[in-house]
């Protein structure tokens, strides 16, 4: 007998969303879905226009049924569902309000990928790095699985050892099955398997900061995550404690390409808000050609409050 969970509306919404995502993968065809629904004495799913959708079928199920359904579809023990729900809601091991990106890598290069994650954190991206992000009090494999279930995007960092790692290959398969935005960077070798047919950028010999810049530019192009990354970049520039940090943030902003009029106005204001930006050579060296390329006045006009 499944112990009832005290689910909040937020828990219930996230569990149902994750459940529908799970049932939408290639692993679950219509026949298998209906076997599952019949087991729980739920209405069958026909896929016909006039018949109930999956969303409607699970709309009014009890919390107890939802918990057991979720555990079965996601392949976890019922006792572990609480942890999964926390991750699905963006809590647990993920930093609140950060874009959640799983960084798949071989264990040999954990230090390098950890440094990439540190660079990504400066622009509002939480890069999940196994054994760095995880809590010691919980089983490591279940934490990796939770991160794979709750990630918003997936990046494979292809060092030579990646192709022979069964863990990396499982993570790739999981990401493909969940159909989250997928990206790979080549660090000395081409990827094997299904992802080898695509042309991925080479970052061989580049520093963690440079690799992070490539990844963050891709994330910024995603409609569902781009806003978070752009906001993180602007905030990183605004609060830069030194002209070196301001230069790094400014350079990354230029990699975003075209900005909206609202973003340009905000960048103009941020430029004059921090003396490490307007008084530093590095941020000016990055921003000046960016402004001129987009036919914007340089230096940007000071806000009226600063002119008075």
N, C-alpha and C positions, 0 to 999 in steps of 0.2 A: 504494500500500500504506500503510495506516495504521500509524504508529509506536505500539507498545504503550505504554500509560501505566502508571506504578507507582501503582496506586490503593490507598488504604487502605480499611478497612471503612467509615470515615466518608465518604470520597469516593464509594465505590460506593453506599452508602445514599442519599446526597443526589442523585447522578446519577439513580438509578432513580426516586426520588421525583419529581424534576423531570420526568423523561421521562414518567412516568405522568400527571402534571398536564398536560403538553403534549398528549399523546394524548387527554386528556379534554376538550379545547376543541372548539368548533363546527367548527373547520377540519379536524378529523380525524374523518370518519365511518367506519363499519365497513368499507366497501369500500376506502377509502384506507389504513386501518390494515392490512388484509390484503395489499394490494399491497406495502406496506412489509415486512411479515413474510415474505412469499414471497421478496422480494429478498435477505433475509438467511437464507433457508432455515430459517425458524422455523415452528413449528406455527401454523396459522391460528386466529383468534379468532372464535368463533361467538356468544358471549354466552349460550349455553345453560347451564342450571344445572349439568349434569353434566360439562360440558367445562371445560378449563383457563381460568382468568381471565388477563387481561393480566399481572398480577403473577406468576402461575405460569409463564407463557410466557417471561418475561425473567429468571426467578429464577436460572438457571444459565448465562447467556450469558457468554462470555469478556469480559475487560476491553477487548480490542481491538474486539469487536463492540459492546459497550456504548458505547464512545467514539464510534464511527462513527454508531450509531443516535442518540445524544444530539445530535451535531453536526447531523445531518440534520433531526431533528424540531424542534430549537431554532433552526435557520436560521443557524448559525455555522460558521466554518471549524474544522476539527479542531484546528488549532494554537491556536485561541482557547478550546478546551474547558477547559484548565487554569484560566484566569481565571474562567470561568463557574462551575466547580466550587467555587473559593474563595468566590465570592459566594454560591452556593447554600448553603454551609456557614455563612454569616453572617460571613465574613471579608472579605478584599479591602477594598472601600471602606466597608463598614459597621462601625460601632463594636460591639465584642463585647458581648453580653448586653443590647443595646438593642433595643427594638421597631423593625423596619425599615419605614419609611413613605416612600413616594415622593411628593414634593410637586410636582405638575404646575403650571406657571405660564408666563406669557409672559416672554421675556427682559427686557423693559422693566422688569419689577418684581422682578428678581433680588435687589436689595438688601433690599426689604421682605420677601420670602419667606425670605431668609437670616436675617433677624432673627426671623421666626417659628420657623425651625428652631433658632436659638439658644435661644429660650424653651422649645421642646419638649425640648431636650437636658437641661434641668433636671429633667425628670420621667421620664427613662429612655426617651425616644423619639428615634431618629435620623431626622430628616427629610432625605431625599436632595434636595439642591438642585443641579441641573446646573451645572457649572463651579466650584462651591464645594467639593463633596465629591470631585470627580474628581482623579486623579493626572495630572500633566502628562506623565508618561513613557508614557502609554498613549493610544490613539485615543479621542477623546471620544465618538464615536457608540457604539462597542462597550461603553464603560463605562455609558452610559445604558441600553443594551439589557440589560446584565448586571444593573443595578439593577432594571429592570422584571421580569426573570426571577426575581430573588431577594427582591423586596419581599414583606412580609407584609400590607400594606394600602396603599391609594392614596387620595390627597386631591387634588382639583382646586381651585385657587384662581382663581375666575373674575373676573379683571379684564376690562375691555372688549376688550383685545387677544387674549384667550384664544380666543374663538370663531373668529377669522380666522387663527390660527396652525396651520399643518399639523402642526407637531411636537406641539403640545398635543393635537390631535385624534387623532394616531397613538398617543400615550400613553394617552388615554382608551380607544381601541379595544383596546390591548394589555391594559389592566387588566380590561376587560369580558371579553375572551377568556380570561384566566387565572382569572377569577371570584374574585379576591381581594376582601376587604371594600372597599367603594367609598363615598367621601363627597365632597361638594362644598360649598364656601362661596361665596356670592355677594358680590363686592366691587364693586358699582356696576352690574352687568348680570346678566341671566338667562342660563344656559347654553343653547347651541344643540344641535341634534342629539338623539340618543336620551336623553341625560341631562336634557334640558330638560323632560321630562314630569313629573319628580319635584319635590317642594317642598323646596328646600334652604335652610338658614338664611342670612340676610343679615348680613354683618359690615361693611357699608359704613361708613367713618369710624372704625372701631375700630383700636386700636394693635396692633402685632405680638403683644404679650403677651396682649391680649384675644382675638385670633384663635387664638393657640396654646391658650388655655384652652378655647375651643369645640372645637377639634380633639382635644385631649387628653381631654376629657369623652367624646367619641364613641369614641375608641380604648379608653378605660377600660371601655366597655360591651361590648366584644368579648370573648367567652369566651377566645379564643386569645391575646389581647394585654392584656386588662384587668389581669391579675395583675402583669405587668411594669410597667405604668404606675402602679398603686397602690403597688407597692414603691418605684418611683422617687420618687413624691411623699413618702412617709413618710421616705425617706432624705434627700431634699432639705430637709425640715423639720428632721429631727434634726441635720443638719450645717450649718444656716443660720448664716453668719458674722455676720449683722446682724439687727436686728429688722425691717428692711425686707424682706430676703429671707425671713425667717420668716413675715412677713405675707403675702407672695406665695404661698408654699407652702401656708400654712394656708387661704387663700382658695380655692386650687385643690382642696384636699382636700374642702372643703365642697361643691364642685360634683359630687363623686362620688355624692352622695345617701346612701342607707343603707349602713352598714358592717356587717360581721359582728362577732360578739362578740369574736373574736380580734383583729380590726382595731381595735375600740374600746379594748380593753385595751392594745394597742400604742401607740395614740395617747395614751392616758392617761400611759403611761410616758415617751413622747417629750416630752410637754409639760414634764415636770419635769427632763428631761435636759439642757436647754439654756437658760441664763439669758436668751438673746435671745428665747425663746418666752414663758416664764412672766413675764419682766420687761419684755416689750414690749407696747405698746398695740395695735399693728397685728395681731399674731397673736391676741391676746385678743379684739379687736373682731370678728375673723372667726370664731373658734371658739365664743365664748360663745353666740350665737344658734343655732349649729349644734347644740351640745350640748342646749340647752333645747328645740329643735324635736324632738329625738329622745328627750327626757325622760331625759337623762343628767345626773348631778350636776355642778354647776359651782362652783368649779374642780374638776377631777378629783382623786380621792384620791391623795395622795403614796404612792409605793411604800414598803414597810416599811423598806427600807434607809435611805431619806432621813429617816424619822421617828426613827430611833435615834440 
